[in-house]
Amino acid sequence: MTTLTTPPAVARSRTELAGLLEGRGHVVLVPTMGALHEGHATLMRIARERAGAEGVVVVSVFVNPLQFGPGEDLDRYPRTFDADLALAAGEGVDVVFAPVVAEMYPDGVPHEGVASEAVTVQPGPLGEVLDGASRPGHFRGVLTVVAKLFGLVRPDVAIFGEKDYQQLALIRRMVADLCLGIDVVGAPTDREPDGLARSSRNRYLDAEQRQQAVALSRALRAAQERAPYGVPAARWAAMAVIKSEPGVELDYLALTTTGLGELPDYPEPGTEGRVLVAARVGTTRLIDNLPLQF
């Protein structure tokens, strides 16, 4: 028996989006850069549940040039719109907003270090550590485009994956500090059976690199297991896994508070934290994280 799905309405412009959302009630947004996979499908299911039968689920598909630095993979970032649309249809999405760059940045993309009159969102100190230190300007690009999407879609709820944990923390901070009144929901990272976090960039990995990449999640689990013995033990266990895999070039491994602050070596019993990792496997940069319980 074949199950029929209704394709989402596609908006390519601000005007089309406004027309599709006019008079609609509860709106739930799932922002993406496309190249959708099962992890994104999980976010859409959460969105559908939060929206209910009468609400509207909007998925944005936009590869945001402002969050890519020089030499990063903007040009080769996978673009699979037909497959994305099919996946969205299967998850009951109502509207897919897929604008061109000029629709989001009508005066041109305000690149870092280039004179521009455009207003952008500065992430503050939290945007300058971890991925922010490795990718200067990245979170300025992320927060700016998310703020634009929030302004255009006017969602009641927005769903993000916890795999991009620093991004999630910064978006929550932006929503709180700018009084945007949006419920930002973080969904647990969706993983392959062997533990590798699902990512659109995984498709860059060849078979050998795919096996090497599992070291990231193994390192995080090792940190989880040793966390009851303190931060030094947890860090040592994670680093031992990373060092055992020569195909993994570590960018950072960090053990932090849940708010990405600094932890003492021996936190009070019951303290919660986070372990985050970024590394290159071949030419592909991957990130992952897990919660810690001390």
N, C-alpha and C positions, 0 to 999 in steps of 0.2 A: 504494500500500500504506500503510495507516494504522498508525503505531506507537503501541501502547498503553502508557500510563504508570500506575504505581500511585500514587494520591494519598498524600501523607505523612499520618501520624497527627497529629492536632491536639490539643495540650494547652493548655487555657485556665487551668489552675490549677497551683500547685506540686505538689499531690497527684497530679494527672493526669500531670504531667511525670515525677515520681519513679516512678510505676507503669510508664510507657513505657520508662524507662531502667534499671529494676531488672534486674540480672544481665547487662546489656549490656557488651561489651568496650570496645575503643578508641573514644573519642568525640571528634568534631571539631565545633566550634561556629563558626557564622557569625552574629555579632550584626548585626542590621539594624533600621532604623526603618520597614521596609516601603516601599511605592511602588517595588517592585523593578524593575530594568532589567538590560540586558545586562552592566553592570559587576558587579552582584550575582551574575548567572549565572556569570561567570568565577570569582568567589570560591567558589561552590558546586562548580564543577568541580574546583578545587584541593582543596576539602574532601573531595570524593568520592574523589579519587585518594589523598589522605593517609589516609583511613579504610580504604580497601581493601574487598574484598567482604564481610568479616566485621565491619567497624566500623560505627559509627552517625554519620550526619551530622544535626546539629540546626541549624535556622535559627530564630533568635528574631526576632519581629516585634513591636516595642514602640516607640511614640512616647513618648520619655521626657520628661515635663514638667520634670524637675529641671534639664535642660541648656538650657532656653529661658529667656531673660531677658524682662523687661517689654517689650512692644511687638514681640517677635519673632513668628515665624509658626507658633506652636503650633497655633492653632485652624484655620488653613488648610493646615497641612502635609498633603500628599495621603495619603489612606488608601484603598488599593485591594486589600483582602484577598483577594477571589476571584481576581483576576489574579495576586497574589503566590503564592497556593497553586498555581495552574496552572504558574507558572514553576518553583517549587520541585519540583513533580512531574516536570517535564521534565528536571531536573538530578539526579534520583535522591536527593533529600532524604528522609530517613526520618521525621523528627519536626519539626513546626513548633510552636514555643512562642510563643503569642500571648496573653499575660496582659492583664487589665484593670489600670488604674492601682492600684486597691485591692489587687490581688494582689502587686504589687511594693512598694507603700508602704502597708501596712495601717494605719499610724498617721497617714497623711496625708503629702503631699509636703513635705519639710523645706526650704522656700524660703529663699533667701539673706536674711539680715537679720531673719528671723522666728524667735522663740524656739522651739526644738525640742529634745527629748531624743534625737532620732535620731542615730546615728553615721553620718557621711559621710566620704568619702575626700578629703583635701585634697591637691591636686596639687603644692604647693610652688612654688618660683620659676619653673620651666619652664612652669607653668600660668598665669603672669601676663603673659607676653609674647605678641606676635603676636595670635592669635585670643583668647587669654586677656585681653589688654589691651582689645580691642574688645568682648569679650563677658564681662564680669566674672561669675564663678561658673559659666561654661559647663563647664569641665573638671572642676570638683567634681561636677557632675551626670553627666558622661560616666563618670568613674572610679567613681563610686558605683554606677551602674547596671551597669557592666561587672563590677565586683566581685560584685554580687548575682547576675548571670547566671553567673559562674564558680562561685559557691557552689551555685547550683541545678542547673546542668548537669554540673558537675565534669568539664570537658573535658580531654583530654590535649593537644589542639591547638586554637588559635583563629585564625581567618583574618580579617584586616582589609585594607582597601584603602589604598594609599599616597596616595590623593588627600587624605585627612585625615592628613597626615604628622605634624603636631604631636600629634594624638590617638594615632597609632600609637606615637610616641616616649614619650608619657606612660604608655600602657598597658604597654609593655615595661618602663619604669622601675618602675611599680607591681608588676608580676609579679616583677621581680628584687628590689626592696627588701622586699616582703612575703613573699618565699620561697614563691610560689604554685605553682611547679613546672609551669607551663603553657608549651608551645612556641607563642610568638606569631609568626605568619607574616604578612609584609607582601606584598601582591600589587600589581604595577605598575598604575598608573591605566589604566582602560579608556577609550578615546576614540572620539568620532565621527570619520568620515572626514576632516573638516576640522580636526581637532585638539582640538575642544572636549571637555573632560573630562565623561564621563557623570555626571549628578547627578539625583537626584529633583527638585531645584528647577528644573531646566532647563525643565520643563513650564510654569513661570510666565512664561517669556519669550514675547513675541510675535515675529513673523517678523523685524522690524527689530532688536529686542533680541538675538535669536538670532545674527544676523550680527555685531552689536557685541561679543558675548561672546567671540567667537573671538580678540579682541585679547589676552585673558589668556594663552592658550597661545602665541600669536605672540610676546608679550613674553618668556615663559620661554625659548622657543627662541632668541630674539635674545641673551639673557643667556648661554645655553649656548655659542653661537658665539663670543662675545667673552671668555669666561672665561679662555682662555689668555693674554689681555693684562692680567689682573688684575681685582680687584673693581670699581674705579671705571668701567672700560670696560664691564664686563658690566652694571652698574647703569644706566649712561647709555643703553646700547642698549635695555634693557628699558623704561625710562621713556619713551624716544622713541616706542616703539610705543603705550604707554598714552596718551600725550598726543595722539597722532594720531587717537584715537577719542573724540570728544566725548561719546558715550553712556556711557562708562565712568567711574565715580566711584571713584577709588582709595582703599582703606582703608590697605593697606600693601603694600610691595614689599620683601622682605628677602633678603639673601644671607648664609647662615650656614654653619657647619660641619654635618656630617651629624647631630650631636647638638644642633643648633639653637643653638650657641654663636657667639661673635663671631669673625669672620675678619679677619686683617690685610689691608691693601689689596693686598698682593702675596704671596700664599701660596707656600710652597715648591712647586716643580714636582712634579706628581703628587698634590697635595692634592685631596681630594674635598670637595664642599660641596653645598648645596641652595639653590635659589632658590624663594621662596614668594610668592604674591600673593593678596590678597583685595580684592574690589571689588564695587560695586553696579552693576547694569545695570537701569535702571528702579528698581523696588523690591526686586529680587532680589539677594541677596548670594551671591556665588560665590567659591570658593577653588580654587587649583590649585598645583602645584609640579612641579619637575623636578630631577634631579641635575645637579651641575656637576663638571667636571674642569679643574683649573687647571694 
